[in-house]
Amino acid sequence: MKLYYAPGACSLAAHIALAESGLPYTTERVDLRSHTISGGRDYYGLNPKGYVPLLELDNGERLTEVAVILQYIADRNPGTLAPSFGSIERYRVMEWLNFIATEIHKGLGPLWKPTTPDAYKAIALDNVGVRFDHVAQALGKQPYLTGDRFTIADAYLFTIVNWHNFLKFDLARWPTLVQYQARVVARPGVQTALRAEHLLKPDAKAA
Ligand SMILES: N[C@@H](CCC(=O)N[C@@H](CS)C(=O)NCC(=O)O)C(=O)O
């Protein structure tokens, strides 16, 4: 498998899942400003959507969409990064994946755009804050989103919450979320992915 990624973007969730899975994989960085990859090749030629992540399978097929790529990776090794397909526990993981994708990931989208008016950025952040309240409440009861075990939903949530480092918003209102980020960042697979994307500061904390 080959993951096309951009450092710190939502593709980091797939990078973490690959690193945590123990499966063989390679990566290639995408320049999202020019939509090119190494050698100046046009990324749209690989992914007409133009965005990351893109996962190229060993048979050459290509998958897009974070929540789908995460489940593809998890299902290469059933029962490790996600419960078996068809179980209610799996639907809980999918419920979180959808929530993170539509309520948090896309909720923060306007904050990345320099053209978004500041007043609208504040509204978007407010809306995401309400979603963080919900996540923080769930994490007050258990170490990971669905219980005691790290799943692909955690890889996704960690990645998007980590954007507070880039978008400069404060997590102090959600202490359980701060503790959760510290718990996840300490995982060896997460460290591997962060290091590969040059997101670890010299003192080994998340950038
Ligand atoms: N619906 C997509 C969204 C992916 C997405 O938003 N990717 C962003 C980075 S987090 C991106 O590559 N943006 C650059 C672009 O759209 O050109 C998914 O779930 O994978």
PDBQT file of the ligand as one rigid body, heavy atoms in Angstrom, charges set to zero:
ROOT
HETATM    1  N1  LIG A 301     -13.741  14.252   2.153  1.00  0.00    +0.000 N 
HETATM    2  C1  LIG A 301     -12.306  14.135   2.145  1.00  0.00    +0.000 C 
HETATM    3  C2  LIG A 301     -11.690  15.457   2.563  1.00  0.00    +0.000 C 
HETATM    4  C3  LIG A 301     -10.181  15.438   2.463  1.00  0.00    +0.000 C 
HETATM    5  C4  LIG A 301      -9.592  16.815   2.734  1.00  0.00    +0.000 C 
HETATM    6  O1  LIG A 301     -10.271  17.732   3.216  1.00  0.00    +0.000 OA
HETATM    7  N2  LIG A 301      -8.277  16.951   2.466  1.00  0.00    +0.000 N 
HETATM    8  C5  LIG A 301      -7.601  18.199   2.628  1.00  0.00    +0.000 C 
HETATM    9  C6  LIG A 301      -6.503  18.102   3.672  1.00  0.00    +0.000 C 
HETATM   10  S1  LIG A 301      -7.155  17.728   5.282  1.00  0.00    +0.000 SA
HETATM   11  C7  LIG A 301      -6.901  18.565   1.310  1.00  0.00    +0.000 C 
HETATM   12  O2  LIG A 301      -6.186  17.764   0.755  1.00  0.00    +0.000 OA
HETATM   13  N3  LIG A 301      -7.134  19.807   0.820  1.00  0.00    +0.000 N 
HETATM   14  C8  LIG A 301      -6.487  20.280  -0.352  1.00  0.00    +0.000 C 
HETATM   15  C9  LIG A 301      -7.373  20.384  -1.541  1.00  0.00    +0.000 C 
HETATM   16  O3  LIG A 301      -8.598  20.124  -1.422  1.00  0.00    +0.000 OA
HETATM   17  O4  LIG A 301      -6.876  20.729  -2.617  1.00  0.00    +0.000 OA
HETATM   18  C10 LIG A 301     -11.842  12.981   3.022  1.00  0.00    +0.000 C 
HETATM   19  O5  LIG A 301     -12.548  12.643   3.973  1.00  0.00    +0.000 OA
HETATM   20  O6  LIG A 301     -10.787  12.396   2.729  1.00  0.00    +0.000 OA
ENDROOT
TORSDOF 0
